[in-house]
Amino acid sequence: MSTCVHHLQLFVIICLTRTCLVLSGAIPKTDNEAHKPYDRKLSKEEHFDNSEHNADYDHEAFLGEEAKTFEDLSPEESKERLAIIVDKIDKDKNGFVSEKELQNWIKFTQKRYIYEDVERQWTSHETNQDGKLSWDEYMNVTYGFLSEAEKTGQSTDGFDYKEMIARDKIRFNSADQNKDNLLSQAEFADFLHPEEAVHMRDIVIEETMMDIDKDKDGFVSVDEYIGDMYHPDPDSKDSEPEWIATEREQFAEYRDKDKDGKMNKEEVKDWIIPPDYDHSEAETQHLISEADADQDGKLSKNEIIEKYDVFVGSQATDFGEALVRHDEF
């Protein structure tokens, strides 16, 4: 793995752990937060756009990566493929999609990329083919390009690999649940994506604190909070953008619960890992409310097909037709 790729990979892992809406919409959201709660969004779209429901959110939340494919289909083709997906969702094969089955499907589409990422990285890291990953194997694959001096200090490119290796080691040890100094593929998944494992949540918080707490006093001040999101040009004379004022208000009103002017670890935890909101559950309930014509709390295939535009349609592309009709452009 190249240096640049590894830097990007680790940075993306950290960033992905904090990507979601902020506390079920109770706090106004901005697009400029770098460290957001890790409960992953189901779509890059906003669920509500100026208080209007956004069908594109349902489109991506329900289909995941397959959403791109469905955007290229006609309504008839979309319905045919949707019928196949409905059969996959209906695990007990009783002819209906229950709330639990629908939520499980949405969670699957949400996490499918994680499974694929773990499989790919496991293949490249687990070099001796014994079904376990040692710290030495990980170090050789990830940092094998470094000299011994660079592993214990700053490299010639000015990057502090010592700190990165130390962070990786802590994460490795935390992922090693049976303490055999080896990672199974499941434990390696926790290492790569600590945001997905309950027992790794403290690591997510610690790494967040390491990133934001610049003066290392164990707290996140409002300036550190803002500084993590906003990096103005020192030569610019422009005033702060309006969203900064909103973020300062959110810090004072929502983040700093004990009103001492800073966030402690528990307050950071409440910010990064909101305890009372599940995007997959909320989206499941919304889809059922949209499609459950007979109000029996479950969905038949016909009910889902009847509302195919809610499940797979994208209003932005006129359910795929706009992509093939050039006369309208």
C-alpha positions in Angstrom: 0.0 0.0 0.0 1.4 3.4 -0.9 2.0 6.1 1.6 -0.6 8.4 0.1 -3.2 5.7 -0.1 -2.7 4.7 3.5 -2.9 8.3 4.7 -6.2 8.7 2.7 -7.5 5.4 4.0 -7.0 6.2 7.6 -8.3 9.7 7.2 -11.4 8.4 5.5 -12.0 5.8 8.2 -11.9 8.5 10.9 -14.1 10.9 8.9 -16.7 8.1 8.1 -17.1 7.3 11.7 -18.7 10.7 12.3 -20.9 11.1 9.3 -24.7 11.6 9.9 -27.5 14.0 10.6 -27.2 15.7 13.9 -29.5 14.2 16.6 -32.6 13.5 14.4 -32.9 17.0 13.2 -33.3 18.6 16.6 -30.2 20.6 16.0 -29.9 22.7 12.8 -27.4 20.9 10.5 -24.6 22.5 8.5 -22.5 20.9 5.8 -19.3 22.1 7.4 -18.9 19.8 10.4 -15.7 17.7 10.2 -16.4 15.5 13.2 -20.0 14.5 13.1 -21.8 11.7 15.0 -20.8 8.4 13.4 -24.3 6.9 13.0 -23.9 6.8 9.2 -26.3 8.5 6.9 -28.3 6.2 4.6 -27.9 8.6 1.7 -25.8 11.6 0.7 -29.1 13.4 0.1 -31.0 15.2 2.8 -34.1 13.5 4.0 -36.0 16.7 4.1 -35.2 19.7 1.8 -36.7 23.0 3.0 -39.3 20.9 5.0 -40.3 19.0 1.8 -39.7 15.3 1.8 -36.8 14.4 -0.6 -37.6 11.2 -2.6 -33.9 10.9 -3.6 -33.1 10.1 0.1 -35.4 7.1 0.0 -34.0 6.1 -3.4 -30.4 5.8 -2.0 -31.4 4.6 1.5 -33.4 1.7 0.1 -31.0 0.7 -2.7 -27.6 1.7 -1.6 -25.1 1.4 -4.5 -27.8 -0.1 -6.7 -29.5 3.3 -6.8 -27.1 4.3 -9.6 -28.4 1.4 -11.7 -32.0 2.1 -11.1 -31.6 5.7 -12.2 -30.9 4.4 -15.7 -34.1 2.3 -15.9 -37.5 3.0 -17.2 -40.5 2.7 -14.8 -41.4 -0.7 -16.2 -37.8 -2.0 -15.7 -37.6 -0.5 -12.3 -40.8 -2.3 -11.2 -39.4 -5.7 -12.5 -36.2 -5.3 -10.6 -37.9 -4.1 -7.5 -40.1 -7.2 -7.5 -36.9 -9.3 -7.4 -35.5 -7.2 -4.5 -38.8 -7.6 -2.6 -38.4 -11.4 -2.7 -34.9 -11.0 -1.2 -36.2 -8.8 1.6 -39.0 -11.2 2.4 -36.8 -13.6 4.3 -39.5 -15.8 5.8 -41.2 -16.1 2.3 -44.7 -15.3 3.7 -45.5 -12.9 0.9 -45.1 -9.8 3.0 -42.3 -7.5 4.0 -42.4 -6.8 7.8 -41.0 -3.8 9.5 -38.1 -5.8 10.8 -37.3 -7.3 7.4 -37.4 -3.9 5.7 -35.1 -2.4 8.4 -32.7 -5.3 8.1 -32.5 -4.7 4.3 -31.8 -1.0 4.8 -29.1 -1.8 7.3 -27.6 -4.3 4.8 -27.4 -1.8 2.0 -25.9 0.7 4.5 -23.1 -1.7 5.5 -22.5 -3.6 2.3 -19.6 -1.4 1.4 -18.0 -2.2 4.8 -18.1 -5.9 4.1 -16.5 -5.4 0.7 -13.8 -3.1 2.1 -13.0 -5.6 4.9 -12.8 -8.5 2.4 -10.5 -6.5 0.1 -8.2 -5.3 2.9 -8.1 -8.7 4.5 -6.8 -10.3 1.3 -4.0 -7.8 1.1 -3.0 -7.8 4.8 -3.3 -11.4 5.8 -0.2 -12.5 3.9 0.6 -15.9 5.4 -2.9 -17.3 4.8 -3.4 -18.7 8.3 -6.7 -17.0 8.9 -5.3 -14.6 11.4 -3.6 -11.2 11.2 -0.6 -10.5 13.4 0.6 -7.0 14.3 3.8 -7.8 12.4 1.8 -8.6 9.2 -0.1 -5.4 9.5 3.0 -3.4 10.1 4.9 -5.0 7.1 2.0 -4.3 4.7 1.1 -0.9 6.0 4.4 0.6 7.1 7.0 -1.6 5.4 8.2 1.2 3.2 9.5 3.1 6.3 12.9 2.9 7.8 13.3 2.0 11.4 14.1 5.6 12.2 11.0 6.9 10.5 8.8 4.4 12.5 10.0 6.0 15.7 10.1 9.6 14.7 9.3 12.1 12.0 9.9 11.1 8.4 11.7 13.1 5.7 8.3 14.3 4.4 7.5 15.8 7.8 4.8 13.2 8.6 4.7 11.8 12.2 4.4 8.1 11.6 5.2 7.4 15.2 1.9 8.9 16.3 0.0 7.1 13.6 1.6 3.7 14.4 0.8 4.2 18.1 -2.8 5.0 17.3 -3.0 1.9 15.1 -1.6 -0.3 17.9 -4.1 0.9 20.4 -6.9 0.2 17.9 -5.4 -3.2 17.1 -5.3 -4.2 20.8 -8.9 -3.0 21.3 -10.2 -5.0 18.3 -8.4 -8.1 19.6 -11.2 -9.2 21.9 -9.9 -12.6 22.8 -6.4 -11.2 23.5 -4.5 -13.7 21.5 -2.5 -10.9 19.8 -4.0 -11.8 16.5 -7.0 -10.5 14.6 -9.6 -12.7 13.0 -11.4 -11.3 10.0 -14.3 -10.2 12.2 -11.9 -8.5 14.6 -10.1 -6.9 11.6 -13.5 -5.5 10.6 -13.7 -3.8 14.0 -10.2 -2.5 13.6 -11.0 -0.9 10.2 -14.4 0.3 11.1 -14.5 0.9 14.9 -17.6 3.0 14.5 -19.6 -0.2 13.8 -18.6 -2.1 17.0 -20.0 -1.2 20.4 -16.9 -2.3 22.2 -14.8 0.1 20.0 -16.7 3.2 20.8 -14.2 4.4 23.4 -11.6 4.3 20.6 -13.7 6.5 18.4 -14.0 9.0 21.2 -10.3 8.9 22.1 -9.3 9.4 18.4 -11.8 12.3 18.1 -10.3 13.9 21.2 -6.8 13.5 19.8 -7.8 15.2 16.6 -9.6 18.1 18.1 -8.1 18.8 21.6 -5.1 20.8 20.3 -3.9 22.0 23.7 -4.2 18.5 25.2 -6.0 19.6 28.3 -8.6 16.8 28.0 -11.4 19.1 26.9 -12.7 20.6 23.6 -13.1 24.3 23.7 -15.4 26.2 21.5 -12.4 27.5 19.5 -11.1 23.9 19.0 -14.6 22.8 18.0 -14.8 25.6 15.4 -11.2 25.1 14.4 -11.8 21.5 13.5 -14.4 22.6 10.9 -13.2 26.0 9.7 -9.7 26.8 8.4 -9.7 30.4 7.1 -7.0 31.8 5.0 -4.7 33.7 7.3 -4.3 36.4 4.7 -8.0 36.8 4.0 -9.8 39.8 5.3 -13.2 38.1 4.9 -15.5 37.9 7.9 -16.5 34.5 9.3 -19.3 32.8 7.3 -22.7 32.8 8.8 -22.7 29.1 9.6 -19.9 29.7 12.1 -22.2 31.8 14.3 -24.8 29.0 14.1 -22.1 26.4 15.2 -21.1 28.6 18.2 -24.8 28.7 19.3 -25.1 24.9 18.9 -22.0 24.4 21.0 -23.3 26.6 23.8 -26.9 25.3 23.7 -26.5 21.6 22.8 -22.9 20.4 23.0 -21.8 22.0 26.3 -24.3 20.4 28.6 -22.8 21.5 31.9 -22.3 25.1 30.6 -18.7 25.3 31.6 -17.5 26.6 28.2 -16.0 23.3 27.0 -16.9 19.7 26.2 -15.6 16.9 28.3 -15.4 13.3 27.0 -18.9 12.5 27.9 -20.2 15.5 26.1 -18.0 14.6 23.1 -19.5 11.1 23.3 -23.0 12.5 23.2 -22.1 14.5 20.2 -20.2 11.8 18.2 -22.4 8.9 19.3 -26.0 10.1 19.7 -27.9 7.7 21.9 -31.5 8.2 20.7 -31.7 8.1 16.9 -31.6 5.3 14.4 -31.6 6.4 10.7 -32.6 2.9 9.5 -35.5 2.7 11.9 -36.7 6.1 10.9 -36.5 5.4 7.2 -38.2 2.1 7.6 -41.2 3.7 9.4 -41.4 6.4 6.7 -41.4 3.9 3.8 -44.1 1.8 5.5 -46.3 4.8 6.2 -46.0 5.8 2.5 -46.8 2.3 1.1 -49.0 0.5 3.6 -52.3 1.1 1.9 -54.3 -1.3 4.1 -52.6 -0.1 7.3 -51.8 -3.6 8.5 -48.3 -2.7 9.5 -46.6 -4.8 6.7 -46.1 -4.4 3.0 -47.2 -6.7 0.2 -45.3 -6.9 -3.0 -48.2 -5.1 -4.8 -48.1 -2.3 -2.2 -44.4 -1.8 -2.7 -44.7 -1.9 -6.5 -47.6 0.5 -6.4 -45.2 3.0 -4.6 -42.2 2.0 -6.7 -41.3 5.7 -7.1 -40.9 6.1 -3.4 -38.6 3.0 -3.2 -36.5 3.3 -6.3 -37.6 6.4 -8.2 -35.6 9.5 -8.4 -37.6 12.6 -9.0 -34.4 14.4 -10.0 -34.2 12.2 -13.1 -37.9 11.7 -13.7 -37.5 8.1 -12.7 -34.6 7.6 -15.1 -36.4 8.8 -18.2 -34.7 12.2 -18.2 -31.3 10.4 -18.6 -32.3 9.0 -22.0 -34.4 11.9 -23.3 -32.0 14.4 -24.9 -34.7 16.5 -26.5 -35.5 18.1 -23.1 -32.0 19.5 -22.5 
